[in-house]
């Protein structure tokens, strides 16, 4: 926790720092249960969002008593600002000499998923005109390890559960199931060597923890 990057997260992006701690706890517990590298998963989760240091105010977890900068941007520009944190994170990690395993996790933690919020905003603004979904996908790489896949899921699940207006057990379970289904149907886990039995164990760990 004394690493300069984590110290910067505490000071400059405290919401992201807290999110990363929770994602680390989830990832470690799930990895241990399925026989993956639990330490790598925890540390990878701590660093997965360091790219947000370049624009911390553009991410909801850091928007304390400030106006949302996305209110003055088009969905396309918002998408660019959001997706850039993966590229920025890889660059920061390489500059700081982080291990390649951690850099892989940073690059893969969103895979090629769709930035759905701004994609749907773009469709609303288009008033029926076609909006290419591919233009709203992250340009990263799909997870290539079980640890990376688990962090992708923990990252998405933690953010989604935190945003629930009514965080009941039923709603939490529904959100987690939806995210797991979306990631599988979108092919995001196809290169990670995760099997269905592992995913079920991970899902149950997340439900219990959250």
Beta strands, then each sheet from edge to edge (+ up, - down):
end
